[in-house]
């Protein structure tokens, strides 16, 4: 049997579910809620338009696009807090956080 490809949207939902967030759909984005925190989750490619407003945002992208997307966010100097999750083909992910761009790796399958 061949490998099953999961969409970035589904993988983002799974990551936030695993972290204890309640996840719902709001148009083309996800809304992840946990205690007082509400994070707007958007699947973006490195060239997709970046939202101009928000409070807490997380952008989900494929391997190889997170660094470029993070640089774009830094250059735009957006007013909201953000993070980028880079998802690999095997389901692992790396988080790039603003403002320090500290990277951490996790396995989405555990």
Secondary structure, 3 states (H helix, E strand, C coil): CCCCCCCHHHHHHHHHHHCCCEEEEECCEEEEEECCEEEEEEECCCCCCCCCCCCEEEEEEECCCHHHHHHHHHHHCCCCEEEEEEECCCCEEEEEECCCCCEEEEECCC
